Amino acid sequence: MQSRFIKLTDYCLLEYQYESLSPSSPILINSPFYALTLGEGEIYLYNPDSALYETGNIKDLTAVPLSTNSGRFVYLDSEDSPNYTEYAISTITGASETLIPGGSIIADRVRFHFASGFQFDDFSSLVLSIRQDMNNGNALILSNILINSTTLGEVLLFATRPMIIGNAMYDRYVDIIVPSIKNMDEQFYTSPNPSNTFEYAATNGIGLVKNNPITVNLFECKDGPNFSTAGEVYTTYDINQAYVAQVSQANDFDLVGAKIREAADGDYIEFFATWNGGFPEEFIGILEKRTGQSWIIFHQLTIFEQIGSSFIKSGDATFFQESNFDDPLIYRPILKNANEAVSMAIDYSVRLVNRTTNEQVIRTGSMVIVNPNKYGKSLSKIELADKPNSNRINNLIITKITDSISTFKEVEATATATTTNQAALATQSTTATPQIELRTITEYVPVLYSNNNILLAESSKLTGSNKSTELAYGQGLLSIVVSPFDNVFKFKVKQEKLNNSGNPTIQKVDLTQFSGFELVFGTDNSRVTVKNTTNQAETNSDLGEILFKFDSATTAKILMLDDPKFYIVSVGSDGTKTALYTGKWYKPDSVVEANAQNKAEEDRANAEANLRTRLDELSALVDQLRNENADLRKSSIKYQTSQASNTPSEIAPVSNPIRQQSPVRLIKSGYGGVRGDTGIIGSGGNFNPLQ
């Protein structure tokens, strides 16, 4: 059986459970049906009151519209005499009630889930209606169940395991068993003799519109005026608000399922969505290609411990999956009473969600483990004869005090007697105070760490001078690799701002205003958070440096995540957390891909920087040529002005004075030179016109 969930109201969730055309264990209806036809042409199906626990769709729970007011229902109370159906048949033209013999009719289950805490405050009654269009334009009403204080005790059931979807918990429900529309159509349209089918009898031979969606209505009603006749007073209800949903006859997600099992290679649980018995990666690709919309999967686990005969909820977990649909998810439950629990049950729910339309397809599964003690709080430890030793490298400053050496200096002081009585020389020997020399030796133990520059801008930029440049990665463009051992990441935060001239500049960011930082891997449902190291000997917040260290135990948790994003989160003095930067992280086997992406980003930034440099050079060259051209224009104007003042009569008024100037006529002079019109311009030697 497959389910389709549709949210009708804030308090009611519709679950339509389909039966396939060839089910192995279908729901069968053996009770007979009554088909009530009213004056409007609509046909109402219900079972006799003896089928209360078989279908829940009985006459004593049904409400039908008054022929004179379609917005008002009248209750078919079996205690009324005559019953309203008897009254309608006798007074309404065309009204009739037909008995259809039962016999193994394949059915669907329609379940209306109600949210925890829901009360009938704003309305007195609900009418739950399921209908399908007939070929003549009228409707076949498969059920029209009245829910109020009178009928609530007979139809409302409480869930032993409440269902949580979204932000609501649904702990009560109403089940209605109705004939399967898909099976009715299949028999009616493929049978060689349609008159022998159930659909023919239920619709008086009209038949249903093939492949037409099934319509489900929820009507909120208030008490209406009593409808009095000569023989009885009937209770009525007026519609306040109507909600409608349409469910397709065929389930497009028949092959989608949920799989949960114990792992074969360890004490943990594997779970994943399935399609056609395998992983759903191909199916999600088909959906996204067909609809052009993105689909994601939510996984929800609820763990119960059996203590004696009672099941106690031990915990729950939710996982979000948007990639790697061909891999199972893993989880290890921790039981609080593993030493007392007889068994453990895990309820598994898979939700396939359309991100654009919020359409959801839900599949559920469960498993029972009879030896749950291995999932207790503590794990069994095996002591090894030769215990392995792990060496951890840390940044330490080791201070040593060398051995103290006492230095003794002997000083001789000779005193000469000043009197005759002191004839002898006295020699005194004194010893110096011992001096202790302290010498400090500082040794730095090297630690390798990933040093990355991040830029608070959309694109990556080169920083520094031409002699020493570094790449600062833009938002979402930095890729890091988490090794399977201890990891140390150091980031330098820089920011791109506009200077007074309006040009972008890259500046270091002062991070002293923040109380701390966090490096976050994963999402809200499954995340690993690492706080920054505040040792000032290793980082300088004034220069925008942030350092994160985490050991192999934390690394193991990170490598179990599937979300490829990491976040650097700033923590304010008031505890406010804000995403400062986001990038991608890779597992150790994807180091080549991560390096390739960083290299591609570096090449792009270098190409952008080279292009910017070339544009600056060309711009400077254009400015230089423009200045030279201006200088040439000025020189030309000065020359024209000078020539115009010397020979004004030989210059055309509107022509270029340089080209229109009269040529100089050369006359050989008797003085051995050449004479022009304006005087002698050369002298000495013979005249040669080629010179």
C-alpha positions in Angstrom: 0.0 0.0 0.0 1.3 3.4 -1.0 0.3 6.8 0.6 -0.1 10.3 -0.7 -0.2 13.1 1.9 -1.9 16.5 1.4 -2.4 19.1 4.0 -6.0 20.2 4.0 -6.0 22.7 6.9 -3.6 23.7 9.7 -5.1 20.9 11.8 -6.0 18.2 9.3 -3.7 16.1 7.1 -5.1 13.9 4.4 -3.5 10.5 3.8 -4.8 8.7 0.7 -3.6 5.1 0.8 -3.8 3.5 -2.6 -4.3 -0.2 -3.4 -2.6 -1.3 -6.6 -4.4 -3.2 -9.4 -2.8 -6.5 -8.4 -2.2 -6.3 -4.7 -1.1 -9.3 -2.7 -3.2 -8.5 0.3 -5.8 -5.9 -0.6 -8.5 -4.3 1.5 -11.7 -5.9 0.5 -15.3 -4.7 1.2 -17.8 -7.5 1.5 -20.7 -5.5 2.9 -23.4 -4.3 0.5 -23.8 -0.7 -0.6 -26.7 1.7 -0.8 -26.8 4.2 -3.7 -28.9 7.2 -2.8 -29.9 9.4 -5.7 -31.3 12.9 -4.9 -33.0 15.4 -7.1 -29.7 17.1 -8.2 -28.5 13.9 -9.8 -25.7 13.2 -7.3 -25.3 9.7 -6.0 -24.3 8.9 -2.4 -22.7 5.6 -1.5 -22.7 4.2 2.0 -22.9 0.9 3.8 -25.4 -0.4 6.3 -24.8 0.4 9.9 -23.5 -3.1 10.5 -20.3 -2.2 8.5 -19.2 0.4 11.1 -15.9 -1.4 11.9 -15.4 -2.7 8.3 -15.6 0.6 6.4 -16.7 3.4 8.8 -18.8 4.7 5.9 -22.2 3.9 7.2 -25.6 5.5 6.8 -25.9 6.6 10.5 -22.7 8.7 10.0 -23.7 10.3 6.7 -24.9 13.8 5.9 -26.4 14.8 2.6 -27.4 18.3 1.2 -30.9 19.5 1.4 -32.4 19.7 -2.1 -33.4 23.3 -1.5 -30.1 24.5 -0.1 -26.8 22.9 -1.3 -24.9 24.7 1.5 -26.9 23.0 4.2 -26.5 19.4 5.2 -29.1 17.1 6.9 -28.0 14.3 9.1 -29.2 10.8 8.2 -29.8 9.8 11.8 -31.0 6.2 12.0 -33.1 7.1 15.1 -35.3 9.4 13.0 -38.6 8.0 11.9 -39.1 8.2 9.1 -35.4 8.5 8.2 -34.6 11.4 5.9 -33.9 9.1 3.0 -37.4 7.7 3.3 -38.7 11.2 3.4 -36.6 12.4 0.4 -37.7 9.4 -1.7 -41.3 10.1 -1.0 -41.2 13.9 -1.6 -38.4 14.6 -4.1 -38.9 13.8 -7.8 -36.2 11.3 -9.1 -34.9 10.4 -5.6 -34.3 6.7 -5.0 -32.2 4.3 -3.0 -30.7 1.2 -4.6 -29.1 -1.8 -2.8 -25.9 -3.1 -4.5 -24.8 -6.5 -3.3 -21.4 -6.7 -1.8 -18.6 -9.1 -2.6 -14.8 -8.6 -2.4 -14.6 -5.0 -3.7 -11.0 -3.7 -3.7 -10.9 -0.6 -1.6 -8.7 2.4 -0.7 -8.2 3.7 2.8 -8.7 7.5 3.3 -7.2 8.7 6.6 -7.8 12.1 8.0 -5.1 12.9 10.6 -5.8 15.6 13.3 -3.2 17.6 15.0 -2.6 17.2 18.7 -4.6 19.7 20.8 -7.2 20.3 18.1 -10.7 21.2 19.5 -14.0 22.1 17.9 -14.0 25.7 19.0 -14.9 27.8 16.0 -17.4 25.3 14.5 -19.6 22.5 15.7 -19.2 19.9 13.0 -17.0 18.7 10.1 -18.2 16.9 7.0 -15.5 14.8 5.3 -16.4 14.2 1.6 -14.8 12.0 -1.1 -16.2 12.3 -4.6 -15.5 11.5 -8.3 -17.0 13.0 -11.4 -19.4 10.9 -13.6 -19.6 11.1 -17.4 -22.8 13.1 -17.2 -21.3 15.9 -15.2 -22.7 14.9 -11.8 -20.7 13.4 -9.0 -20.5 10.0 -7.3 -20.1 10.7 -3.5 -18.1 7.8 -2.1 -18.5 9.1 1.5 -20.0 12.1 3.3 -19.1 11.5 7.0 -20.4 13.8 9.7 -17.9 14.5 12.6 -19.3 16.2 15.7 -19.9 15.5 19.4 -22.6 12.9 18.5 -20.5 10.8 16.1 -17.0 11.5 17.4 -16.8 8.6 19.8 -17.6 6.1 17.0 -15.1 7.3 14.4 -12.1 9.0 16.1 -9.1 6.8 16.8 -5.9 7.6 18.7 -2.5 6.8 17.3 -0.3 4.6 19.4 2.7 6.2 17.7 1.9 9.9 16.8 3.2 11.1 13.5 5.3 14.3 13.3 5.3 16.1 10.0 6.6 19.6 9.8 5.9 21.4 13.0 2.8 19.5 13.9 2.2 16.2 15.7 -0.8 14.2 14.6 -2.1 11.8 17.3 -5.7 11.2 16.2 -7.3 10.1 12.9 -10.5 9.1 11.2 -10.4 6.1 8.7 -12.8 5.8 5.9 -12.7 2.7 3.6 -14.1 3.5 0.1 -14.1 1.5 -3.2 -10.9 2.0 -5.2 -11.7 4.3 -8.1 -8.7 3.0 -10.1 -9.9 -0.6 -9.8 -13.5 0.4 -10.6 -12.4 2.2 -13.8 -10.1 -0.7 -14.8 -13.0 -3.2 -14.5 -15.6 -0.9 -16.2 -13.5 0.1 -19.2 -11.9 -3.3 -19.9 -14.7 -5.7 -19.1 -16.4 -7.3 -22.1 -19.7 -6.8 -20.2 -19.5 -3.5 -18.2 -23.1 -4.0 -16.9 -21.7 -6.7 -14.6 -19.2 -4.3 -12.9 -19.6 -2.5 -9.6 -19.1 0.9 -11.2 -22.0 0.3 -13.6 -24.3 -0.5 -10.7 -23.1 2.4 -8.5 -23.5 5.0 -11.3 -26.7 3.6 -12.9 -24.6 2.7 -16.1 -23.2 6.2 -16.5 -19.6 5.4 -15.5 -16.9 7.6 -14.1 -14.6 10.0 -16.0 -11.5 7.9 -16.6 -8.2 9.0 -15.0 -10.0 12.1 -13.5 -8.5 13.2 -10.1 -10.4 12.3 -6.9 -11.8 15.3 -5.0 -11.6 15.4 -1.2 -13.5 18.1 0.7 -13.5 19.2 4.3 -16.4 21.4 5.3 -16.5 23.3 8.6 -20.1 23.7 9.7 -22.2 25.3 12.3 -25.6 24.2 13.6 -28.4 25.0 11.2 -32.1 25.4 11.8 -34.1 22.3 12.4 -35.9 21.0 9.3 -39.4 20.1 10.4 -41.8 18.0 8.4 -45.2 16.5 9.2 -43.7 13.4 10.7 -40.2 14.3 12.0 -37.7 17.1 12.8 -34.3 16.7 11.1 -31.0 18.2 12.3 -29.1 20.4 9.8 -25.7 22.0 9.5 -24.7 25.0 7.5 -21.2 25.3 5.8 -18.9 28.0 7.2 -15.7 27.2 5.4 -14.8 24.6 2.7 -11.4 23.1 1.9 -10.7 21.0 -1.2 -7.8 18.8 -2.5 -7.4 16.7 -5.5 -5.6 13.3 -5.5 -4.6 11.6 -8.7 -6.1 8.1 -9.3 -2.7 6.6 -10.2 0.2 6.9 -7.8 3.3 8.2 -9.7 5.4 7.1 -6.8 4.4 3.4 -6.6 8.0 2.2 -6.7 9.2 4.6 -4.0 9.9 2.9 -0.7 11.8 3.1 2.6 14.5 0.7 3.7 16.0 0.4 7.2 18.3 -2.4 8.4 21.3 -3.3 10.6 24.7 -2.9 8.9 26.5 -6.1 8.1 29.9 -4.8 9.0 29.2 -3.1 12.4 26.8 -2.2 15.1 24.9 0.6 13.5 21.8 1.3 11.4 21.6 1.8 7.6 18.6 3.5 6.1 17.7 5.1 2.7 14.9 5.7 0.3 14.4 3.2 -2.5 13.0 3.2 -6.0 12.2 0.1 -7.9 14.2 -1.9 -5.2 17.4 0.2 -5.6 18.7 3.7 -4.7 16.5 6.7 -5.7 19.2 8.6 -7.6 17.9 7.7 -11.1 14.3 8.5 -10.0 15.1 11.9 -8.6 17.0 12.7 -11.8 13.9 11.8 -13.8 11.7 14.0 -11.6 14.0 17.0 -11.9 14.3 16.6 -15.7 10.6 16.2 -16.1 9.4 19.0 -13.8 12.5 21.3 -13.9 12.3 21.5 -10.1 14.6 20.4 -7.3 13.7 17.5 -5.0 15.2 16.6 -1.6 14.7 13.8 0.9 14.1 14.1 4.7 14.7 11.1 6.8 13.2 10.8 10.3 14.0 8.0 12.9 12.1 7.4 16.1 13.5 4.9 18.5 11.5 3.0 21.1 12.7 0.7 23.9 10.6 -2.2 25.1 10.7 -2.3 28.9 8.5 -5.2 29.9 5.3 -4.9 27.8 5.6 -1.1 27.3 7.3 0.8 24.5 9.2 3.9 25.8 10.4 6.5 23.3 14.2 6.8 23.6 14.9 9.4 21.1 14.6 10.6 17.5 16.8 11.9 14.7 16.2 13.8 11.5 18.5 13.9 8.4 18.4 16.1 5.4 19.7 14.7 2.0 20.2 16.8 -1.1 22.9 14.8 -2.8 24.6 11.4 -2.9 21.3 9.7 -3.3 23.1 6.4 -4.2 24.6 6.0 -0.7 22.8 4.8 2.5 22.8 7.0 5.6 24.1 5.6 8.8 23.1 6.1 12.5 23.9 4.5 15.8 21.1 4.8 18.4 21.9 5.1 22.1 19.5 3.4 24.4 19.0 4.7 27.9 17.9 1.4 29.3 19.8 -1.1 27.2 20.4 -3.4 30.1 16.7 -3.8 30.8 15.2 -3.5 27.3 13.7 -6.7 25.8 13.8 -5.3 22.3 14.2 -2.0 20.3 11.9 -0.7 17.6 12.8 2.0 15.1 10.1 3.8 13.1 11.5 5.2 9.8 9.8 7.9 7.8 11.0 9.1 4.3 9.7 12.3 2.9 10.4 13.1 -0.8 9.9 16.9 -1.0 9.5 19.2 -4.0 11.4 22.4 -3.0 9.3 24.5 -5.4 5.8 23.3 -4.7 6.4 21.7 -1.3 4.7 18.6 -2.6 5.6 15.6 -0.3 5.6 11.9 -0.8 6.0 9.9 2.4 7.0 6.3 2.9 7.3 4.6 6.3 9.1 1.6 7.5 10.2 0.0 10.8 12.5 -2.6 12.3 12.7 -4.5 15.5 16.0 -5.6 17.2 15.8 -8.3 19.8 19.3 -7.8 21.2 19.5 -4.0 21.9 22.1 -4.2 24.7 24.9 -3.5 22.2 23.4 0.0 21.6 23.8 1.0 25.2 25.5 4.1 26.5 28.9 2.4 27.0 30.9 0.3 24.5 32.8 -2.8 25.4 36.5 -2.2 25.5 39.1 -4.8 24.6 42.5 -4.4 26.3 45.4 -5.0 23.9 48.7 -6.5 25.1 50.7 -4.1 23.1 48.8 -0.8 23.3 49.3 1.5 20.3 50.6 4.9 21.1 49.5 8.0 19.3 51.8 11.0 18.9 50.2 14.4 18.7 52.0 17.5 17.5 51.1 20.8 19.1 52.5 24.3 19.0 54.4 24.4 22.3 57.0 26.8 23.7 59.4 24.9 25.8 61.5 26.8 28.3 64.7 25.3 29.7 66.9 26.5 32.5 70.5 25.4 32.0 72.5 23.9 34.8 73.6 26.7 37.2 77.4 27.1 37.5 78.8 28.7 40.6 81.7 31.0 39.8 84.3 31.6 42.4 86.9 34.4 42.1 89.7 34.7 44.6 90.8 38.2 45.3 94.0 38.9 47.2 94.3 42.1 49.2 97.7 43.1 50.5 97.9 45.5 53.3 101.1 47.2 54.4 101.7 47.9 58.0 101.8 51.5 58.8 103.4 51.3 62.1 106.7 49.8 63.2 104.7 47.4 65.4 103.2 45.9 62.2 106.3 44.9 60.4 104.9 41.7 59.0 102.7 41.6 56.0 99.2 40.2 56.4 97.6 38.6 53.5 93.8 38.4 53.4 91.9 36.3 51.0 88.2 37.0 50.2 85.7 34.9 48.1 83.1 36.5 45.6 79.3 35.7 45.9 78.3 32.8 43.7 76.4 34.0 40.5 73.7 31.9 38.9 73.3 32.4 35.2 69.8 31.8 33.7 69.6 31.1 30.0 66.2 30.6 28.3 66.0 28.5 25.1 62.8 28.7 23.1 62.0 25.8 20.8 59.1 25.9 18.3 57.6 22.6 17.3 56.2 23.0 13.7 52.6 22.3 12.9 51.3 22.2 9.4 48.0 24.0 8.8 45.9 25.1 5.9 46.3 28.9 5.5 43.6 30.5 3.4 42.5 34.0 2.7 38.8 34.7 2.5 37.3 37.7 0.9 34.0 39.3 1.9 33.0 39.8 -1.7 31.4 37.8 -4.5 34.5 37.1 -6.5 38.1 36.2 -5.7 40.8 38.9 -5.8 44.6 39.0 -5.7 46.0 40.9 -2.7 49.4 42.4 -2.1 52.1 43.8 -4.4 53.5 42.3 -7.6 56.4 40.9 -5.7 54.2 39.1 -3.1 50.6 38.4 -3.9 48.0 36.2 -2.3 44.6 35.0 -3.5 41.6 35.9 -1.4 38.6 33.7 -2.2 35.2 35.2 -2.6 32.0 33.9 -1.0 31.5 30.2 -1.6 34.6 29.8 -3.7 37.1 28.4 -1.3 37.5 24.6 -1.1 39.2 22.9 1.8 40.0 19.2 2.5 39.4 17.6 5.9 42.0 15.0 6.5 41.1 11.9 8.5 43.5 13.0 11.3 43.9 16.2 13.4 43.1 19.3 11.3 44.3 22.9 11.7 42.8 25.7 9.6 43.9 29.3 9.7 41.9 31.9 7.8 42.7 35.6 7.1 39.6 37.6 6.6 39.8 40.5 4.1 37.1 42.9 2.9 36.6 44.7 -0.4 35.6 48.3 0.0 35.4 51.4 -2.1 37.8 54.2 -1.4 37.2 57.9 -1.6 37.8 57.8 -5.4 35.2 55.1 -5.8 37.7 52.4 -6.7 37.6 49.0 -4.9 40.3 48.2 -2.4 41.0 45.2 -0.3 41.5 45.8 3.4 42.2 43.6 6.5 39.2 43.2 8.9 39.6 43.9 12.6 37.9 40.9 14.3 38.5 42.0 17.9 34.9 43.2 18.1 33.6 39.6 18.1 33.7 37.4 21.2 34.4 34.3 19.1 34.0 32.3 15.9 32.7 28.8 15.0 33.6 26.6 12.0 30.3 24.7 11.2 30.0 21.7 9.0 26.5 20.4 8.1 22.9 21.7 8.5 20.6 22.3 11.4 19.5 18.6 11.5 23.1 17.2 11.5 26.0 19.5 12.1 29.4 19.6 13.7 30.6 22.9 15.3 34.3 23.7 16.1 35.1 26.8 18.2 38.1 29.0 17.3 41.5 28.9 19.1 42.0 32.2 21.0 45.8 31.8 21.7 47.2 35.2 20.7 50.6 33.7 20.2 49.1 31.8 17.2 46.7 34.3 15.8 46.3 38.1 15.5 42.6 39.2 15.5 43.7 42.7 14.6 44.9 41.4 11.2 41.7 39.3 10.6 43.2 35.9 11.5 41.1 33.0 12.8 42.5 29.6 13.8 40.5 26.4 14.2 41.9 23.1 15.6 40.0 19.8 16.0 41.2 16.3 16.6 40.5 13.0 14.8 37.4 12.3 16.9 35.8 15.5 15.6 37.1 14.7 12.2 35.3 11.3 12.2 32.0 13.1 12.9 32.5 15.5 10.1 33.4 12.8 7.5 30.0 11.2 8.2 28.2 14.2 6.9 27.0 14.6 3.4 26.5 18.3 3.3 29.4 19.7 1.3 29.3 23.2 2.7 31.1 24.7 5.7 30.4 28.0 7.4 32.5 30.5 9.4 30.1 32.0 11.9 30.9 35.1 14.0 29.6 35.2 17.6 28.7 38.6 18.9 29.0 39.7 22.5 25.3 39.1 23.0 25.5 35.6 21.6 24.2 36.5 18.2 25.6 34.2 15.5 26.0 35.4 11.9 27.4 33.6 8.9 30.6 35.4 8.0 31.7 33.1 5.1 30.7 29.9 3.4 32.7 27.5 1.3 33.0 23.9 0.3 34.7 21.1 2.1 35.9 17.8 0.7 36.7 14.4 2.0 40.3 13.1 1.7 39.6 11.1 -1.4 38.5 14.3 -3.2 41.7 16.3 -2.6 42.4 16.4 -6.3 39.0 17.9 -7.1 39.4 20.5 -4.3 42.8 21.5 -5.5 41.6 21.7 -9.1 38.8 24.1 -8.0 41.1 26.3 -6.0 43.6 26.3 -8.9 40.9 27.2 -11.4 39.8 30.1 -9.1 43.5 31.3 -8.8 43.9 31.2 -12.6 40.8 33.1 -13.0 41.9 35.8 -10.5 45.3 36.0 -12.2 43.8 36.4 -15.6 41.5 39.1 -14.2 44.5 40.9 -12.6 46.6 40.6 -15.8 43.7 42.0 -17.8 43.3 44.8 -15.3 47.0 45.6 -15.6 46.9 45.5 -19.4 43.9 47.9 -19.4 45.7 50.3 -17.1 48.8 50.2 -19.4 46.6 50.9 -22.5 44.8 53.6 -20.6 48.1 55.3 -19.7 49.3 54.9 -23.4 46.1 56.6 -24.6 46.6 59.4 -22.2 50.2 59.9 -23.4 49.1 59.9 -27.0 46.3 62.4 -26.2 48.8 64.7 -24.5 51.3 64.5 -27.4 48.5 65.2 -29.9 47.5 68.3 -27.9 51.2 69.5 -27.8 51.4 69.1 -31.6 48.2 71.1 -32.1 49.6 73.9 -30.0 52.9 73.9 -32.0 51.0 74.0 -35.3 48.9 77.0 -34.1 51.9 78.9 -33.0 53.7 78.3 -36.4 50.7 79.3 -38.4 50.4 82.6 -36.4 54.1 83.4 -36.9 53.9 82.8 -40.7 50.7 84.8 -41.0 52.4 87.9 -39.4 55.4 87.8 -41.8 53.7 87.4 -45.2 50.0 88.3 -44.7 49.4 89.2 -48.4 50.4 85.8 -49.7 48.1 83.8 -47.4 44.7 82.8 -48.6 41.9 83.9 -46.3 40.4 80.5 -45.7 43.2 78.1 -46.6 46.1 76.5 -44.8 48.8 79.2 -44.6 51.6 76.7 -44.7 50.5 75.1 -47.9 49.5 78.3 -49.7 52.7 80.2 -49.0 54.5 81.4 -52.2 57.7 79.6 -53.0 61.0 81.4 -52.7 62.5 82.3 -56.1 66.3 81.8 -56.3 68.4 84.1 -58.5 72.1 83.7 -59.0 73.9 86.7 -57.6 77.0 88.3 -58.9 78.5 88.0 -55.5 78.8 84.2 -55.9 75.6 83.6 -53.8 72.0 83.1 -54.4 69.6 86.0 -54.0 66.0 85.6 -53.2 63.2 88.1 -53.2 63.8 88.8 -49.6 67.6 89.1 -49.8 70.7 86.9 -50.0 70.1 83.5 -48.4 73.5 81.9 -49.2 77.0 82.9 -50.2 80.3 81.4 -51.3 81.0 78.6 -53.8 79.1 77.6 -56.8 75.4 77.2 -56.7 74.2 73.7 -56.9 70.4 73.3 -57.0 70.6 69.8 -55.5 72.3 71.1 -52.3 
